[in-house]
Each structure stands twice: as structure tokens, then as C-alpha cells.
Amino acid sequence: MTAGAQQRAHVYMNQMGGKWNFPIVVDSLNEMTFDKAKRQMMTDVTGELRIPFDVNHIDSITFEDEPLTETKDPYKVFQLYITTKDGQDITSKETYTDAHLSLNAQESFTSYSANIQMRGRGNSSFLWYDKKPYRIKLNDKHKVLGLDKAKSWVLLANYRDVTDIMNTFVFEMGRDLGLPYTNHTRYVELFLNGDYKGIYQLTEQVQQNKNRVAVSDEHGILIALDVDDGPGENPYANDNFWSSVYRMPVCVKYPDDERWTVNTVDSVRNVFAELETAIKNKDYTQVQKLLDVPSFIKYLLIQEFVYNVELSAPRSIYMHKDGDGPWVMGPLWDFDAGYDFDWGQMTTGHTFFTDFTETVMGSNPLKRNGQYNYVPQFFTDLFACPEFVEAYKAQWAAVKDTIVTHAWNECMKYVEQMRASGAIDREFQRWPISGKRFDTELSKMKQWLQNRNTHFSYLVAGIPTPSEPVNKERFCGSITVNTAMNWYQGYSQDNKVRISKQQVCNLMGLSTNEMNEAELSIVPLYTDGTEGENHTNGVFGGWFNSDGDPGYYAQGHVYIEVFNDLWNWSCGLYKENCWHDAHAVTMQYQYPYNGTLLKVNIEANFTIAQ
């Protein structure tokens, strides 16, 4: 073999209508043996791993040099063969399994083979679907398919997404907008223990690393706003917390391991609370010191444009900070719940692109009047600041005519190679989806994006610009309202919670004519006075537990729901939970006036007859 060439043994195979070439480093190769009974050729490599190939599908085995030149074409579909030790199935998301990886880079980049570790990853995608996503960890940092050196990599299954390009489209949008540390895409066809698994999206693991999220080892922070990793779903983990102001679930991704201390969570919570407080107070001058506002704007624009409902949970919302620098949004992650996914079939469905007009934050984000009116106000409160609204509008106006077309054209370069290689046909042969065809779904996606762009541009341009910022607040007093409910009527009560507009205005020092109801908000309060979230179907409202704290339907006892009439509120109870004869809850009117947020509490006392 020529000195300096990539010295490989190559196993050439035919299977699933494709031609495969899996390289193995010669230096690691101990021997090849044939198991006649199993009709397998066993390739033994260092590390006591045996790589089985089905003799029925082997065309030839060669020892040859590979070209030293690389075309550096990222759009090709690459070939990946992974074998676990003793053929173990990957059933755990926590425990790694020893394995061997053989990657054919198709002469675009350096082919690669090595011993690795592998485990499952993801939440719903790993739980619900037979086509599983995986995380792989190399023994040493290595460039993979032209991407910067690292140990950890991700294989996204994209099973829900028939087009396979929803995440890629968002990554391209992020790159066009200049969001830092945006992921890259490399498509591979995966064999796992000889079983063809279909098309996977190989991409970077979101983590602190000089080639990933490059915040400093000593002073960097990487967090995820994520309900799945937060204290609600993982109450016994030591790396998460509820944020101090907006009560969002936060998981600390970095510092980790040797840089973790007993004070890490408290330290990150306190630093993040400074930003939350500035946003809550609509102190735009302070916000600009603590937050990279352009990244926040770009991030929200992308989330809302593709209608990613995970913003409302929140889930997979990453932020990072380096030392005394500002918080920066990103990297972008997990978008197969966007594009108007049909959540009515969330465990089995593949339906997207029905309605291009729906929104998470709404046409007036400050009011959260979209389909997800419980989206954390962390993402919407800055729409009370005129400078922020103008910057938000200006950013979209600057890119709306080009960004969608450019991102789509980049995606089509991948699609062209998937078609030409036969990968799409093999994917649908391996994972047939009733009633779905690749080309049909791709056309739907293209049309949805075009319609969405027109509608979204109109939507952004129409977001109300506040006349002046609200930079302070004043508590004006409380009103007690007594309302009777009938336990047998459950959700639909005859009575309503009735509030006197005149009385509220009197406490605020306004006449009823001075109040513009379009600017009035109503929020549920915890018993300690902090704000909760609306998890009802109303524009405003809240479910309340037995202690009178706002929460979710499943734990709820009573609810208040407000639609168009801001002074006569619907109410009801969850009969399976609520056996009390009385409940006390608090809602709060909030009204911006002359730079001050005026607040009036409504203490609603429910008596429940049975």
C-alpha cells in the first residue's frame, strides 16, 4: 500500500437494492473468519469486537488504497455500518453499549472506522417509534464527514418527518441569520447489526466544546429550557431547577463533570434570574446588557415561522453565556413538532402542513393570543418595549424575501442526492407509512412554506408597537368576589365570576373611558404572589390545584377561563379531583398606563355545593 494513503479493508455488499462499501482500518484488523452455520463472515478488530457481514450479500473483499483527494461534497448520502458487541440491541438511553463503526465517506471526506460506544437518545422519538434515534461516542475526538473534531455525535431518525428535511431547513435558516453554533447535516444510510435502518441525519451533539458551543471551560454556561429535563419530570436530578421569575424548567448542561460544584445550580439560577428580572420589568436598557437581543429576535422568528410548538412547553430551548458576556440564544434543536404537526396523532402520526396561519405567540405576542396562550412570558414580555418590536420587525423585513428560498434550495441539494442514490426508496421500503409518499409530502412542505412566508410577513408587520415602554409597576389593591359552583355541573357552570370594571378602574385611578381593554391582561397568581401560566383554552385563565396555585389540568381542581368578556369569567371544576366545598384562587388584572404597569388582584372565593 502507498505510504500515507488510507489503508483499509473494504467489504463490498449488495442489499436492499443498494451497493455498499464498508471500510475497516487495516491496523485494527486481526482476522476474518467465516461462520458456515450462520452464513456470516466475522471480521475481528482490536477491542474484542466481531463485525458480522451476511455472506449472502457480500460481493467482494479488497485491500486497497483510498483516494487522498476529497471532493468535500456534504450533500451526498453516506454509508454507515455499526455493530454492537455480541449483537446487543440498543434499548437504553442511559447506558452505552460497546460497538464498532464503519463509515464510507463516498470520497467526499475521509472514510473512518473505529471502536465506539452507542446508546439511545431522545424522548418521545425513542419511546414511541420503532425507528430509534441514537447517540454515538468515539473513543477519541475525530473529524466526521468534514465536521469539526469531537467525540459525541447524534443520529436523528426523523421518523415522524416523512420529508427528512424539517430539521435541516431550520439549521439552514439559522445559518443564514448568523445564529452561533448552528448544527450541520450529513445524511447517512445506517446498518445496525446487519439490519438496514434507513436514512439518518448525522449531526453534532449540543454540548460545551471548543468545536461545538465554544464557551470557556472556566466561566461558560450552557442551559436548556426543557420540561423533559426539568424538575417537573426529573425531580431527583441535581442539574435542574425552576427559574426564579417565570418558573420555567431549566437544565444545566454546562458546567458538568469535573467543573460541577455543589453551588453550580444556585449560581446559574441566580445569574439567569438577573435576565428574567430585567425582562419582567421591561427594562430594555438592562436587557440589552444581559441578553444578545439580535440572537433572541432571530431565534423567536425561526421558532414562530415554522410554528414550533415546543417553545410553549418549553422544550429543547438552548441558551449559553460566556463569563461576563450576555446570554445568547441557541443552538437550534428539535423541529419535527413544528410545521403544523397534528398532535391528535402524536404517537403514530405523520401529518403536517394543514394550516399555515396558526401561531405560538400570536398576532400580538404581548397578549399571547396565539394557539398556545401559555407560552412563557419570558419570550413575549419584551414586546412591551417599542425598540424591541421595531427591531423584530426590521429583522424579518430584511430577510423575508430571500431566507426561505435559500434554505429550501440548500435542502433540495440533499434531496437530489437522496433520490439519485435510491435512499428514499429504500427508506420507504424499510419503513412504509400508510397514505404517505415522499414527493407528495415534499410538495406540501414547499407550498406550506410559501404560504407561511406571505402570512408570517403580514403577521410580523402588524404586531402592535407600544406607545411607550413600561418600566415600573404599582399594586393598586384587591377585590374579593364570591361565586357559587355546583359540583355536579363539573366543567360547565351556570354561574360566572363577575367583576366590576368600575371598581377595578377606581383602584387604578382611571375612568372607564381611559381604559383600553385591548391592552389589559389577566394572569393567574400563586399563593406567594408570583405569576403562573394559563393552561386553559381561554385567552386568559388558569387551572388551580387544591392549594390555590396555578398548574395543569391533570392536577387541577377549579379553573377560570376568560375569552372576549374580560369582566365575566367562565369557571368550572374537575370532578375527579375536586371534593372540597370551597376554593380560593387569585387572578390579577395588569394594565400599562403612562409607563407603569397597574395591578389589581381579584381574589375569587368559590363555594361548591354537592
Secondary structure, DSSP 8 states (H G I E B T S, - for coil): --TTSEEEEEEEEEETTEEEEEEEEGGGEEEEEEETTTTEEEEEETTTEEEEEEGGGEEEEEEEEE-S-----TTSEEEEEEEEGGG-----SSS-EEEEEEEE-TTTS--EEEEEEEEE--SHHHHH-SS--EEEEEEEEEEETTEEEEEEEEEE---S-TTS-HHHHHHHHHHHHT-TT----EEEEEEETTEEEEEEEEEE---BSTTSB---TTTEEEEEE-TTTSTTT-TT-SSEEE-TTT--EEEEEES-GGG--TTHHHHHHHHHHHHHHHHHTT-HHHHHHHB-HHHHHHHHHHHHHTT-GGGGTT-SEEEEEETTS-BEE------TT-TT--GGGTTT-----S-SS--SS-SSGGGT-SS-TTS-TTTTGGGGSHHHHHHHHHHHHHHTTTHHHHHHHHHHHHHHHHHHTTHHHHHHHHS--TT--HHHHHHHHHHHHHHHHHHHHHHHHTS---SS---EEEEEEEEEEEEEEEGGGTT--S--EE--HHHHHHHHT--TTT--GGG-EEEEE-TTS-B----SSSSEEEEE-TTS-EE-GGG-SEEEEESS-SSEEEEEE-TTT---SEEEEEEEEEEEETTEEEEEEEEEEEEEE-
